[in-house]
């Protein structure tokens, strides 16, 4: 579900800046950082986001998912953990477990 915030052109410099970043910014302008898989695995292990835990009961927020370097391994762990449960793979059960945000529209569409 998409929610669009109506705005007045020229009314809010923050809204205009976010819109420009979403529309046509470079990787450098957005401060994009791509995390190596080894680092992702280490961080997920470090915080206890492991397949032996009931990950569907956890909540994970990826605030800028970019190319999916972090969120895709997390989804993989969530699915592996859920396979151990009787009703584990239902959409209703897993949908609230992970949320990802991406401001850059092209990146969002490419990874959707």
Biopython code that builds the backbone (N, CA, C, O; Angstrom):
import numpy as np
from Bio.PDB.StructureBuilder import StructureBuilder

atoms = [
    (1, "UNK", "N", (0.834, -1.171, 0.000)),
    (1, "UNK", "CA", (0.000, 0.000, 0.000)),
    (1, "UNK", "C", (0.881, 1.238, 0.000)),
    (1, "UNK", "O", (1.788, 1.361, 0.823)),
    (2, "UNK", "N", (0.621, 2.137, -0.906)),
    (2, "UNK", "CA", (1.404, 3.364, -1.020)),
    (2, "UNK", "C", (0.596, 4.529, -0.479)),
    (2, "UNK", "O", (-0.589, 4.674, -0.776)),
    (3, "UNK", "N", (1.240, 5.337, 0.299)),
    (3, "UNK", "CA", (0.604, 6.538, 0.820)),
    (3, "UNK", "C", (1.386, 7.726, 0.285)),
    (3, "UNK", "O", (2.608, 7.784, 0.422)),
    (4, "UNK", "N", (0.692, 8.657, -0.316)),
    (4, "UNK", "CA", (1.334, 9.846, -0.854)),
    (4, "UNK", "C", (0.940, 11.041, -0.015)),
    (4, "UNK", "O", (-0.242, 11.270, 0.242)),
    (5, "UNK", "N", (1.919, 11.792, 0.404)),
    (5, "UNK", "CA", (1.688, 12.993, 1.192)),
    (5, "UNK", "C", (1.527, 14.161, 0.232)),
    (5, "UNK", "O", (2.464, 14.502, -0.490)),
    (6, "UNK", "N", (0.353, 14.777, 0.215)),
    (6, "UNK", "CA", (0.197, 15.949, -0.647)),
    (6, "UNK", "C", (1.068, 17.095, -0.140)),
    (6, "UNK", "O", (1.266, 17.251, 1.065)),
    (7, "UNK", "N", (1.575, 17.877, -1.053)),
    (7, "UNK", "CA", (2.401, 19.010, -0.643)),
    (7, "UNK", "C", (2.182, 20.170, -1.599)),
    (7, "UNK", "O", (1.649, 20.004, -2.696)),
    (8, "UNK", "N", (2.597, 21.325, -1.166)),
    (8, "UNK", "CA", (2.532, 22.517, -1.983)),
    (8, "UNK", "C", (3.918, 22.779, -2.542)),
    (8, "UNK", "O", (4.891, 22.846, -1.791)),
    (9, "UNK", "N", (4.014, 22.927, -3.855)),
    (9, "UNK", "CA", (5.303, 23.177, -4.507)),
    (9, "UNK", "C", (5.964, 24.397, -3.865)),
    (9, "UNK", "O", (5.343, 25.454, -3.750)),
    (10, "UNK", "N", (7.210, 24.251, -3.454)),
    (10, "UNK", "CA", (7.957, 25.354, -2.872)),
    (10, "UNK", "C", (7.626, 25.647, -1.419)),
    (10, "UNK", "O", (8.165, 26.592, -0.843)),
    (11, "UNK", "N", (6.761, 24.862, -0.825)),
    (11, "UNK", "CA", (6.323, 25.117, 0.539)),
    (11, "UNK", "C", (7.294, 24.563, 1.577)),
    (11, "UNK", "O", (7.500, 25.168, 2.630)),
    (12, "UNK", "N", (7.882, 23.426, 1.279)),
    (12, "UNK", "CA", (8.743, 22.774, 2.267)),
    (12, "UNK", "C", (10.051, 22.341, 1.617)),
    (12, "UNK", "O", (10.040, 21.467, 0.751)),
    (13, "UNK", "N", (11.176, 22.927, 2.012)),
    (13, "UNK", "CA", (12.451, 22.546, 1.414)),
    (13, "UNK", "C", (12.833, 21.096, 1.717)),
    (13, "UNK", "O", (13.558, 20.477, 0.939)),
    (14, "UNK", "N", (12.360, 20.554, 2.824)),
    (14, "UNK", "CA", (12.676, 19.163, 3.154)),
    (14, "UNK", "C", (11.957, 18.227, 2.186)),
    (14, "UNK", "O", (12.552, 17.281, 1.670)),
    (15, "UNK", "N", (10.680, 18.495, 1.943)),
    (15, "UNK", "CA", (9.918, 17.682, 1.002)),
    (15, "UNK", "C", (10.562, 17.726, -0.376)),
    (15, "UNK", "O", (10.684, 16.695, -1.037)),
    (16, "UNK", "N", (10.966, 18.891, -0.805)),
    (16, "UNK", "CA", (11.607, 19.032, -2.116)),
    (16, "UNK", "C", (12.932, 18.276, -2.167)),
    (16, "UNK", "O", (13.236, 17.646, -3.179)),
    (17, "UNK", "N", (13.717, 18.325, -1.108)),
    (17, "UNK", "CA", (14.998, 17.614, -1.072)),
    (17, "UNK", "C", (14.782, 16.107, -1.112)),
    (17, "UNK", "O", (15.485, 15.396, -1.830)),
    (18, "UNK", "N", (13.818, 15.623, -0.348)),
    (18, "UNK", "CA", (13.526, 14.187, -0.348)),
    (18, "UNK", "C", (13.039, 13.751, -1.724)),
    (18, "UNK", "O", (13.437, 12.697, -2.220)),
    (19, "UNK", "N", (12.191, 14.549, -2.335)),
    (19, "UNK", "CA", (11.696, 14.227, -3.677)),
    (19, "UNK", "C", (12.844, 14.159, -4.683)),
    (19, "UNK", "O", (12.870, 13.268, -5.532)),
    (20, "UNK", "N", (13.786, 15.087, -4.593)),
    (20, "UNK", "CA", (14.928, 15.064, -5.510)),
    (20, "UNK", "C", (15.783, 13.823, -5.279)),
    (20, "UNK", "O", (16.222, 13.186, -6.237)),
    (21, "UNK", "N", (16.023, 13.474, -4.014)),
    (21, "UNK", "CA", (16.785, 12.254, -3.712)),
    (21, "UNK", "C", (16.062, 11.019, -4.241)),
    (21, "UNK", "O", (16.693, 10.108, -4.777)),
    (22, "UNK", "N", (14.763, 10.991, -4.093)),
    (22, "UNK", "CA", (13.975, 9.844, -4.543)),
    (22, "UNK", "C", (13.970, 9.734, -6.060)),
    (22, "UNK", "O", (13.924, 8.634, -6.611)),
    (23, "UNK", "N", (14.016, 10.866, -6.724)),
    (23, "UNK", "CA", (13.850, 10.881, -8.166)),
    (23, "UNK", "C", (15.155, 10.687, -8.928)),
    (23, "UNK", "O", (15.229, 9.835, -9.814)),
    (24, "UNK", "N", (16.168, 11.452, -8.602)),
    (24, "UNK", "CA", (17.340, 11.456, -9.483)),
    (24, "UNK", "C", (18.664, 11.735, -8.781)),
    (24, "UNK", "O", (19.447, 12.566, -9.240)),
    (25, "UNK", "N", (18.913, 11.060, -7.694)),
    (25, "UNK", "CA", (20.176, 11.271, -6.988)),
    (25, "UNK", "C", (21.153, 10.137, -7.290)),
    (25, "UNK", "O", (20.761, 9.026, -7.646)),
    (26, "UNK", "N", (22.425, 10.454, -7.138)),
    (26, "UNK", "CA", (23.459, 9.445, -7.342)),
    (26, "UNK", "C", (23.693, 8.660, -6.054)),
    (26, "UNK", "O", (23.226, 9.042, -4.982)),
    (27, "UNK", "N", (24.419, 7.568, -6.182)),
    (27, "UNK", "CA", (24.763, 6.750, -5.015)),
    (27, "UNK", "C", (25.502, 7.602, -3.980)),
    (27, "UNK", "O", (25.237, 7.498, -2.782)),
    (28, "UNK", "N", (26.419, 8.438, -4.442)),
    (28, "UNK", "CA", (27.196, 9.272, -3.535)),
    (28, "UNK", "C", (26.307, 10.290, -2.807)),
    (28, "UNK", "O", (26.475, 10.522, -1.610)),
    (29, "UNK", "N", (25.368, 10.891, -3.535)),
    (29, "UNK", "CA", (24.482, 11.882, -2.917)),
    (29, "UNK", "C", (23.599, 11.256, -1.837)),
    (29, "UNK", "O", (23.302, 11.890, -0.824)),
    (30, "UNK", "N", (23.186, 10.017, -2.058)),
    (30, "UNK", "CA", (22.334, 9.345, -1.076)),
    (30, "UNK", "C", (23.137, 8.743, 0.066)),
    (30, "UNK", "O", (22.562, 8.349, 1.081)),
    (31, "UNK", "N", (24.446, 8.667, -0.078)),
    (31, "UNK", "CA", (25.273, 8.061, 0.960)),
    (31, "UNK", "C", (25.108, 6.552, 1.020)),
    (31, "UNK", "O", (25.230, 5.946, 2.084)),
    (32, "UNK", "N", (24.830, 5.952, -0.126)),
    (32, "UNK", "CA", (24.593, 4.510, -0.187)),
    (32, "UNK", "C", (25.851, 3.735, 0.189)),
    (32, "UNK", "O", (26.954, 4.039, -0.264)),
    (33, "UNK", "N", (25.650, 2.730, 1.026)),
    (33, "UNK", "CA", (26.722, 1.843, 1.452)),
    (33, "UNK", "C", (26.266, 0.419, 1.203)),
    (33, "UNK", "O", (25.177, 0.032, 1.627)),
    (34, "UNK", "N", (27.076, -0.352, 0.530)),
    (34, "UNK", "CA", (26.727, -1.744, 0.248)),
    (34, "UNK", "C", (27.543, -2.640, 1.174)),
    (34, "UNK", "O", (28.766, -2.527, 1.253)),
    (35, "UNK", "N", (26.847, -3.525, 1.868)),
    (35, "UNK", "CA", (27.468, -4.350, 2.895)),
    (35, "UNK", "C", (27.791, -5.728, 2.336)),
    (35, "UNK", "O", (26.937, -6.381, 1.736)),
    (36, "UNK", "N", (29.026, -6.162, 2.537)),
    (36, "UNK", "CA", (29.445, -7.492, 2.078)),
    (36, "UNK", "C", (28.680, -8.562, 2.842)),
    (36, "UNK", "O", (28.320, -8.368, 4.003)),
    (37, "UNK", "N", (28.436, -9.686, 2.193)),
    (37, "UNK", "CA", (27.646, -10.766, 2.773)),
    (37, "UNK", "C", (28.236, -11.263, 4.091)),
    (37, "UNK", "O", (27.488, -11.572, 5.019)),
    (38, "UNK", "N", (29.554, -11.343, 4.190)),
    (38, "UNK", "CA", (30.181, -11.810, 5.418)),
    (38, "UNK", "C", (29.848, -10.886, 6.586)),
    (38, "UNK", "O", (29.640, -11.345, 7.709)),
    (39, "UNK", "N", (29.800, -9.586, 6.316)),
    (39, "UNK", "CA", (29.481, -8.605, 7.349)),
    (39, "UNK", "C", (28.004, -8.710, 7.734)),
    (39, "UNK", "O", (27.658, -8.637, 8.913)),
    (40, "UNK", "N", (27.143, -8.880, 6.740)),
    (40, "UNK", "CA", (25.709, -9.047, 7.000)),
    (40, "UNK", "C", (25.487, -10.262, 7.900)),
    (40, "UNK", "O", (24.790, -10.172, 8.911)),
    (41, "UNK", "N", (26.073, -11.385, 7.534)),
    (41, "UNK", "CA", (25.912, -12.602, 8.330)),
    (41, "UNK", "C", (26.421, -12.401, 9.756)),
    (41, "UNK", "O", (25.799, -12.863, 10.712)),
    (42, "UNK", "N", (27.540, -11.720, 9.894)),
    (42, "UNK", "CA", (28.102, -11.457, 11.218)),
    (42, "UNK", "C", (27.145, -10.609, 12.060)),
    (42, "UNK", "O", (26.910, -10.906, 13.231)),
    (43, "UNK", "N", (26.595, -9.551, 11.456)),
    (43, "UNK", "CA", (25.682, -8.666, 12.191)),
    (43, "UNK", "C", (24.414, -9.409, 12.581)),
    (43, "UNK", "O", (23.962, -9.299, 13.721)),
    (44, "UNK", "N", (23.832, -10.166, 11.653)),
    (44, "UNK", "CA", (22.619, -10.921, 11.971)),
    (44, "UNK", "C", (22.886, -11.937, 13.088)),
    (44, "UNK", "O", (22.070, -12.093, 13.996)),
    (45, "UNK", "N", (24.018, -12.616, 13.019)),
    (45, "UNK", "CA", (24.388, -13.552, 14.093)),
    (45, "UNK", "C", (24.573, -12.813, 15.417)),
    (45, "UNK", "O", (24.115, -13.272, 16.463)),
    (46, "UNK", "N", (25.245, -11.671, 15.360)),
    (46, "UNK", "CA", (25.556, -10.897, 16.557)),
    (46, "UNK", "C", (24.295, -10.460, 17.304)),
    (46, "UNK", "O", (24.278, -10.447, 18.534)),
    (47, "UNK", "N", (23.241, -10.102, 16.566)),
    (47, "UNK", "CA", (22.003, -9.651, 17.219)),
    (47, "UNK", "C", (21.050, -10.805, 17.510)),
    (47, "UNK", "O", (19.949, -10.592, 18.018)),
    (48, "UNK", "N", (21.470, -12.024, 17.191)),
    (48, "UNK", "CA", (20.639, -13.182, 17.493)),
    (48, "UNK", "C", (19.565, -13.485, 16.465)),
    (48, "UNK", "O", (18.636, -14.241, 16.747)),
    (49, "UNK", "N", (19.678, -12.910, 15.285)),
    (49, "UNK", "CA", (18.706, -13.170, 14.212)),
    (49, "UNK", "C", (19.161, -14.421, 13.461)),
    (49, "UNK", "O", (19.665, -14.356, 12.339)),
    (50, "UNK", "N", (18.963, -15.570, 14.129)),
    (50, "UNK", "CA", (19.441, -16.852, 13.610)),
    (50, "UNK", "C", (18.272, -17.804, 13.409)),
    (50, "UNK", "O", (17.227, -17.656, 14.041)),
    (51, "UNK", "N", (18.449, -18.779, 12.529)),
    (51, "UNK", "CA", (17.354, -19.670, 12.131)),
    (51, "UNK", "C", (16.849, -20.553, 13.269)),
    (51, "UNK", "O", (15.775, -21.142, 13.146)),
    (52, "UNK", "N", (17.577, -20.660, 14.354)),
    (52, "UNK", "CA", (17.105, -21.463, 15.477)),
    (52, "UNK", "C", (16.186, -20.667, 16.416)),
    (52, "UNK", "O", (15.734, -21.192, 17.434)),
    (53, "UNK", "N", (15.915, -19.417, 16.077)),
    (53, "UNK", "CA", (15.033, -18.552, 16.868)),
    (53, "UNK", "C", (13.673, -18.412, 16.175)),
    (53, "UNK", "O", (13.579, -18.612, 14.964)),
    (54, "UNK", "N", (12.636, -18.076, 16.915)),
    (54, "UNK", "CA", (11.318, -17.843, 16.301)),
    (54, "UNK", "C", (11.280, -16.463, 15.632)),
    (54, "UNK", "O", (10.694, -15.525, 16.171)),
    (55, "UNK", "N", (11.899, -16.348, 14.473)),
    (55, "UNK", "CA", (12.085, -15.052, 13.826)),
    (55, "UNK", "C", (10.775, -14.392, 13.395)),
    (55, "UNK", "O", (10.721, -13.172, 13.247)),
    (56, "UNK", "N", (9.730, -15.179, 13.194)),
    (56, "UNK", "CA", (8.436, -14.593, 12.844)),
    (56, "UNK", "C", (7.874, -13.763, 13.993)),
    (56, "UNK", "O", (6.998, -12.925, 13.781)),
    (57, "UNK", "N", (8.365, -13.987, 15.191)),
    (57, "UNK", "CA", (7.935, -13.209, 16.352)),
    (57, "UNK", "C", (8.778, -11.947, 16.536)),
    (57, "UNK", "O", (8.464, -11.099, 17.372)),
    (58, "UNK", "N", (9.833, -11.831, 15.762)),
    (58, "UNK", "CA", (10.719, -10.668, 15.837)),
    (58, "UNK", "C", (10.261, -9.616, 14.820)),
    (58, "UNK", "O", (9.440, -9.897, 13.947)),
    (59, "UNK", "N", (10.798, -8.423, 14.947)),
    (59, "UNK", "CA", (10.534, -7.361, 13.995)),
    (59, "UNK", "C", (11.869, -6.791, 13.555)),
    (59, "UNK", "O", (12.689, -6.384, 14.377)),
    (60, "UNK", "N", (12.075, -6.767, 12.242)),
    (60, "UNK", "CA", (13.322, -6.269, 11.679)),
    (60, "UNK", "C", (12.990, -5.140, 10.714)),
    (60, "UNK", "O", (12.123, -5.293, 9.853)),
    (61, "UNK", "N", (13.670, -4.011, 10.851)),
    (61, "UNK", "CA", (13.496, -2.872, 9.957)),
    (61, "UNK", "C", (14.794, -2.631, 9.210)),
    (61, "UNK", "O", (15.846, -2.439, 9.819)),
    (62, "UNK", "N", (14.715, -2.643, 7.894)),
    (62, "UNK", "CA", (15.844, -2.283, 7.038)),
    (62, "UNK", "C", (15.552, -0.877, 6.522)),
    (62, "UNK", "O", (14.715, -0.715, 5.633)),
    (63, "UNK", "N", (16.229, 0.152, 7.063)),
    (63, "UNK", "CA", (15.863, 1.537, 6.756)),
    (63, "UNK", "C", (16.258, 2.033, 5.369)),
    (63, "UNK", "O", (15.810, 3.100, 4.949)),
    (64, "UNK", "N", (17.081, 1.287, 4.658)),
    (64, "UNK", "CA", (17.471, 1.679, 3.300)),
    (64, "UNK", "C", (17.987, 0.426, 2.597)),
    (64, "UNK", "O", (19.189, 0.160, 2.594)),
    (65, "UNK", "N", (17.067, -0.346, 1.997)),
    (65, "UNK", "CA", (17.468, -1.675, 1.546)),
    (65, "UNK", "C", (18.284, -1.706, 0.274)),
    (65, "UNK", "O", (18.864, -2.746, -0.040)),
    (66, "UNK", "N", (18.359, -0.626, -0.469)),
    (66, "UNK", "CA", (19.248, -0.547, -1.628)),
    (66, "UNK", "C", (19.165, -1.768, -2.520)),
    (66, "UNK", "O", (18.094, -2.100, -3.028)),
    (67, "UNK", "N", (20.292, -2.437, -2.714)),
    (67, "UNK", "CA", (20.359, -3.606, -3.570)),
    (67, "UNK", "C", (19.926, -4.890, -2.888)),
    (67, "UNK", "O", (20.004, -5.961, -3.491)),
    (68, "UNK", "N", (19.478, -4.808, -1.657)),
    (68, "UNK", "CA", (19.000, -5.985, -0.945)),
    (68, "UNK", "C", (20.086, -6.767, -0.240)),
    (68, "UNK", "O", (19.842, -7.877, 0.231)),
    (69, "UNK", "N", (21.289, -6.203, -0.159)),
    (69, "UNK", "CA", (22.412, -6.922, 0.442)),
    (69, "UNK", "C", (22.135, -7.383, 1.869)),
    (69, "UNK", "O", (22.652, -8.412, 2.302)),
    (70, "UNK", "N", (21.334, -6.636, 2.586)),
    (70, "UNK", "CA", (21.043, -6.981, 3.978)),
    (70, "UNK", "C", (19.680, -7.653, 4.122)),
    (70, "UNK", "O", (19.547, -8.649, 4.833)),
    (71, "UNK", "N", (18.680, -7.114, 3.455)),
    (71, "UNK", "CA", (17.317, -7.600, 3.663)),
    (71, "UNK", "C", (17.107, -8.999, 3.074)),
    (71, "UNK", "O", (16.365, -9.796, 3.647)),
    (72, "UNK", "N", (17.735, -9.307, 1.960)),
    (72, "UNK", "CA", (17.527, -10.632, 1.359)),
    (72, "UNK", "C", (18.072, -11.769, 2.225)),
    (72, "UNK", "O", (17.383, -12.778, 2.382)),
    (73, "UNK", "N", (19.276, -11.655, 2.794)),
    (73, "UNK", "CA", (19.709, -12.692, 3.723)),
    (73, "UNK", "C", (18.812, -12.795, 4.957)),
    (73, "UNK", "O", (18.597, -13.889, 5.480)),
    (74, "UNK", "N", (18.291, -11.664, 5.421)),
    (74, "UNK", "CA", (17.379, -11.690, 6.569)),
    (74, "UNK", "C", (16.092, -12.428, 6.212)),
    (74, "UNK", "O", (15.593, -13.221, 7.011)),
    (75, "UNK", "N", (15.553, -12.179, 5.029)),
    (75, "UNK", "CA", (14.351, -12.896, 4.572)),
    (75, "UNK", "C", (14.650, -14.388, 4.464)),
    (75, "UNK", "O", (13.821, -15.215, 4.846)),
    (76, "UNK", "N", (15.814, -14.735, 3.952)),
    (76, "UNK", "CA", (16.201, -16.142, 3.871)),
    (76, "UNK", "C", (16.217, -16.808, 5.233)),
    (76, "UNK", "O", (15.748, -17.937, 5.385)),
    (77, "UNK", "N", (16.750, -16.118, 6.216)),
    (77, "UNK", "CA", (16.764, -16.662, 7.582)),
    (77, "UNK", "C", (15.348, -16.781, 8.132)),
    (77, "UNK", "O", (15.016, -17.771, 8.784)),
    (78, "UNK", "N", (14.520, -15.784, 7.875)),
    (78, "UNK", "CA", (13.133, -15.821, 8.335)),
    (78, "UNK", "C", (12.411, -17.035, 7.751)),
    (78, "UNK", "O", (11.718, -17.750, 8.475)),
    (79, "UNK", "N", (12.565, -17.271, 6.458)),
    (79, "UNK", "CA", (11.909, -18.411, 5.811)),
    (79, "UNK", "C", (12.429, -19.742, 6.351)),
    (79, "UNK", "O", (11.653, -20.672, 6.571)),
    (80, "UNK", "N", (13.738, -19.831, 6.562)),
    (80, "UNK", "CA", (14.313, -21.071, 7.106)),
    (80, "UNK", "C", (13.791, -21.343, 8.512)),
    (80, "UNK", "O", (13.454, -22.478, 8.850)),
    (81, "UNK", "N", (13.729, -20.298, 9.324)),
    (81, "UNK", "CA", (13.224, -20.461, 10.693)),
    (81, "UNK", "C", (11.743, -20.841, 10.672)),
    (81, "UNK", "O", (11.303, -21.659, 11.479)),
    (82, "UNK", "N", (10.980, -20.257, 9.763)),
    (82, "UNK", "CA", (9.542, -20.505, 9.695)),
    (82, "UNK", "C", (9.216, -21.916, 9.232)),
    (82, "UNK", "O", (8.171, -22.457, 9.594)),
    (83, "UNK", "N", (10.079, -22.512, 8.448)),
    (83, "UNK", "CA", (9.832, -23.877, 7.963)),
    (83, "UNK", "C", (9.763, -24.878, 9.103)),
    (83, "UNK", "O", (9.200, -25.960, 8.938)),
    (84, "UNK", "N", (10.319, -24.540, 10.245)),
    (84, "UNK", "CA", (10.300, -25.444, 11.398)),
    (84, "UNK", "C", (8.968, -25.412, 12.135)),
    (84, "UNK", "O", (8.693, -26.286, 12.957)),
    (85, "UNK", "N", (8.135, -24.405, 11.846)),
    (85, "UNK", "CA", (6.857, -24.264, 12.531)),
    (85, "UNK", "C", (5.732, -24.863, 11.694)),
    (85, "UNK", "O", (5.809, -24.872, 10.465)),
    (86, "UNK", "N", (4.690, -25.363, 12.352)),
    (86, "UNK", "CA", (3.568, -25.987, 11.653)),
    (86, "UNK", "C", (2.878, -25.021, 10.695)),
    (86, "UNK", "O", (2.597, -25.385, 9.553)),
    (87, "UNK", "N", (2.604, -23.801, 11.139)),
    (87, "UNK", "CA", (1.937, -22.816, 10.286)),
    (87, "UNK", "C", (2.913, -21.733, 9.841)),
    (87, "UNK", "O", (2.504, -20.638, 9.455)),
    (88, "UNK", "N", (4.180, -22.041, 9.898)),
    (88, "UNK", "CA", (5.232, -21.043, 9.737)),
    (88, "UNK", "C", (5.312, -20.288, 8.436)),
    (88, "UNK", "O", (5.728, -19.129, 8.438)),
    (89, "UNK", "N", (4.937, -20.881, 7.330)),
    (89, "UNK", "CA", (5.139, -20.211, 6.057)),
    (89, "UNK", "C", (3.926, -19.434, 5.570)),
    (89, "UNK", "O", (3.889, -19.028, 4.409)),
    (90, "UNK", "N", (2.950, -19.219, 6.411)),
    (90, "UNK", "CA", (1.791, -18.437, 5.971)),
    (90, "UNK", "C", (2.178, -16.959, 5.865)),
    (90, "UNK", "O", (2.954, -16.437, 6.666)),
    (91, "UNK", "N", (1.616, -16.315, 4.863)),
    (91, "UNK", "CA", (1.899, -14.903, 4.649)),
    (91, "UNK", "C", (1.508, -14.075, 5.871)),
    (91, "UNK", "O", (2.243, -13.175, 6.277)),
    (92, "UNK", "N", (0.357, -14.379, 6.452)),
    (92, "UNK", "CA", (-0.125, -13.623, 7.605)),
    (92, "UNK", "C", (0.851, -13.701, 8.771)),
    (92, "UNK", "O", (1.017, -12.740, 9.521)),
    (93, "UNK", "N", (1.483, -14.838, 8.911)),
    (93, "UNK", "CA", (2.436, -15.036, 10.014)),
    (93, "UNK", "C", (3.742, -14.282, 9.770)),
    (93, "UNK", "O", (4.322, -13.723, 10.700)),
    (94, "UNK", "N", (4.202, -14.270, 8.517)),
    (94, "UNK", "CA", (5.526, -13.717, 8.229)),
    (94, "UNK", "C", (5.516, -12.242, 7.829)),
    (94, "UNK", "O", (6.521, -11.552, 8.005)),
    (95, "UNK", "N", (4.412, -11.757, 7.302)),
    (95, "UNK", "CA", (4.369, -10.385, 6.769)),
    (95, "UNK", "C", (4.836, -9.311, 7.750)),
    (95, "UNK", "O", (5.552, -8.400, 7.335)),
    (96, "UNK", "N", (4.469, -9.372, 9.025)),
    (96, "UNK", "CA", (4.903, -8.301, 9.941)),
    (96, "UNK", "C", (6.377, -8.399, 10.372)),
    (96, "UNK", "O", (6.888, -7.478, 11.010)),
    (97, "UNK", "N", (7.050, -9.478, 10.041)),
    (97, "UNK", "CA", (8.384, -9.728, 10.598)),
    (97, "UNK", "C", (9.472, -8.831, 10.033)),
    (97, "UNK", "O", (10.428, -8.512, 10.740)),
    (98, "UNK", "N", (9.354, -8.419, 8.789)),
    (98, "UNK", "CA", (10.412, -7.615, 8.165)),
    (98, "UNK", "C", (9.778, -6.458, 7.399)),
    (98, "UNK", "O", (8.802, -6.633, 6.670)),
    (99, "UNK", "N", (10.348, -5.290, 7.580)),
    (99, "UNK", "CA", (9.949, -4.110, 6.824)),
    (99, "UNK", "C", (11.208, -3.507, 6.207)),
    (99, "UNK", "O", (12.255, -3.425, 6.848)),
    (100, "UNK", "N", (11.083, -3.092, 4.963)),
    (100, "UNK", "CA", (12.183, -2.441, 4.279)),
    (100, "UNK", "C", (11.734, -1.117, 3.700)),
    (100, "UNK", "O", (10.611, -0.987, 3.214)),
    (101, "UNK", "N", (12.616, -0.139, 3.754)),
    (101, "UNK", "CA", (12.335, 1.196, 3.243)),
    (101, "UNK", "C", (13.437, 1.545, 2.255)),
    (101, "UNK", "O", (14.606, 1.223, 2.464)),
    (102, "UNK", "N", (13.044, 2.208, 1.179)),
    (102, "UNK", "CA", (14.024, 2.711, 0.215)),
    (102, "UNK", "C", (13.474, 3.994, -0.380)),
    (102, "UNK", "O", (12.367, 4.003, -0.920)),
    (103, "UNK", "N", (14.233, 5.078, -0.288)),
    (103, "UNK", "CA", (13.771, 6.372, -0.773)),
    (103, "UNK", "C", (13.963, 6.519, -2.285)),
    (103, "UNK", "O", (13.162, 7.183, -2.942)),
    (104, "UNK", "N", (14.990, 5.922, -2.832)),
    (104, "UNK", "CA", (15.312, 6.096, -4.250)),
    (104, "UNK", "C", (14.390, 5.235, -5.103)),
    (104, "UNK", "O", (14.434, 4.008, -5.021)),
    (105, "UNK", "N", (13.565, 5.866, -5.912)),
    (105, "UNK", "CA", (12.509, 5.160, -6.650)),
    (105, "UNK", "C", (13.043, 4.089, -7.596)),
    (105, "UNK", "O", (12.510, 2.981, -7.643)),
    (106, "UNK", "N", (14.086, 4.412, -8.345)),
    (106, "UNK", "CA", (14.632, 3.437, -9.305)),
    (106, "UNK", "C", (15.131, 2.187, -8.573)),
    (106, "UNK", "O", (14.883, 1.068, -9.023)),
    (107, "UNK", "N", (15.821, 2.368, -7.465)),
    (107, "UNK", "CA", (16.303, 1.249, -6.671)),
    (107, "UNK", "C", (15.139, 0.450, -6.103)),
    (107, "UNK", "O", (15.163, -0.781, -6.105)),
    (108, "UNK", "N", (14.138, 1.139, -5.624)),
    (108, "UNK", "CA", (12.942, 0.475, -5.094)),
    (108, "UNK", "C", (12.304, -0.404, -6.156)),
    (108, "UNK", "O", (12.020, -1.574, -5.900)),
    (109, "UNK", "N", (12.078, 0.133, -7.331)),
    (109, "UNK", "CA", (11.424, -0.636, -8.397)),
    (109, "UNK", "C", (12.290, -1.806, -8.859)),
    (109, "UNK", "O", (11.768, -2.882, -9.150)),
    (110, "UNK", "N", (13.580, -1.610, -8.928)),
    (110, "UNK", "CA", (14.490, -2.670, -9.373)),
    (110, "UNK", "C", (14.489, -3.840, -8.403)),
    (110, "UNK", "O", (14.636, -4.988, -8.822)),
    (111, "UNK", "N", (14.326, -3.568, -7.118)),
    (111, "UNK", "CA", (14.412, -4.624, -6.116)),
    (111, "UNK", "C", (13.072, -5.126, -5.621)),
    (111, "UNK", "O", (13.005, -6.077, -4.842)),
    (112, "UNK", "N", (12.020, -4.494, -6.066)),
    (112, "UNK", "CA", (10.694, -4.918, -5.646)),
    (112, "UNK", "C", (10.447, -6.331, -6.110)),
    (112, "UNK", "O", (9.377, -6.885, -5.858)),
]
sb = StructureBuilder()
sb.init_structure("model")
sb.init_model(0)
sb.init_chain("A")
sb.init_seg("    ")
for serial, (resi, resn, name, xyz) in enumerate(atoms, 1):
    if name == "N":
        sb.init_residue(resn, " ", resi, " ")
    sb.init_atom(name, np.array(xyz, "f"), 0.0, 1.0, " ", f" {name:<3s}", serial, name[0])
structure = sb.get_structure()
